[in-house]
């Protein structure tokens, strides 16, 4: 018995969906969990160093993500100009330590 083309297509689609679900479970979800754990660790570690509202914490982490763990000149002078160079450098170091850990 030869499968009908619709059956072969249906099986192929189910196989693709299975692969997608497996990849999500095995790769995407663990990466997301690791990111969220690192994000929380960053917020807690930074809170010991400087006090700032949650929205600024989020913004700071986004800037660091976008610029490979470093504050851009603009973010230092415009968004976080109330922070000293030493504080910004220490925050960059925290980010590197936390987000580069396996």
BELURBEL-V120309 format. One record per residue. RES is the residue in one letter. SS is DSSP state (h for helix, s for strand, l for the rest). PHI is phi in whole degrees, 0 to 359 (NA if undefined). OMEGA is omega in degrees with one decimal (999 if undefined). Layout:
((RES SS PHI OMEGA) (RES SS PHI OMEGA))
This chain:
((X l NA -179.6) (X l 262 -179.8) (X l 295 175.6) (X l 291 180.0) (X h 304 179.9) (X h 295 -179.8) (X h 293 179.0) (X h 298 178.7) (X h 295 179.2) (X h 298 179.8) (X h 296 179.5) (X h 298 179.3) (X h 296 179.2) (X h 295 178.2) (X h 296 178.3) (X h 298 178.5) (X h 296 178.8) (X h 298 177.7) (X h 299 -179.9) (X h 295 178.8) (X h 296 179.7) (X h 299 179.5) (X h 297 178.8) (X h 298 -178.2) (X h 290 -173.7) (X h 276 -173.0) (X h 240 -171.9) (X h 293 -178.5) (X h 298 176.6) (X h 300 177.3) (X h 294 178.6) (X h 295 178.8) (X h 297 178.8) (X h 299 178.9) (X h 298 -179.1) (X h 296 176.5) (X h 296 178.5) (X h 295 178.4) (X h 301 179.0) (X h 296 177.6) (X h 299 179.1) (X h 297 -179.9) (X h 298 -179.1) (X h 292 -179.9) (X h 294 179.9) (X h 291 179.5) (X h 297 176.3) (X h 290 -177.2) (X h 266 -178.9) (X l 220 178.9) (X l 258 176.1) (X l 205 -179.2) (X l 296 -178.4) (X h 304 -177.9) (X h 297 177.7) (X h 286 174.1) (X h 302 -179.5) (X h 299 179.5) (X h 298 -179.7) (X h 298 -179.9) (X h 295 177.6) (X h 297 178.1) (X h 299 179.8) (X h 295 177.5) (X h 299 -175.9) (X h 291 -174.1) (X l 242 175.1) (X l 54 174.0) (X l 85 179.3) (X l 236 173.5) (X l 283 173.7) (X l 287 177.4) (X h 301 180.0) (X h 298 -178.2) (X h 294 178.0) (X h 290 -175.3) (X h 272 -176.6) (X h 257 -172.3) (X h 278 -173.8) (X l 236 -177.5) (X l 291 177.9) (X l 276 178.3) (X l 259 178.5) (X l 284 176.5) (X h 300 179.7) (X h 296 178.3) (X h 296 179.7) (X h 298 178.4) (X h 296 179.6) (X h 295 178.0) (X h 295 175.8) (X h 299 178.5) (X h 295 176.5) (X h 301 -179.9) (X h 301 -179.7) (X h 297 -179.6) (X h 297 -174.4) (X h 282 -173.2) (X h 276 176.1) (X l 264 177.7) (X l 290 -179.0) (X l 293 999))
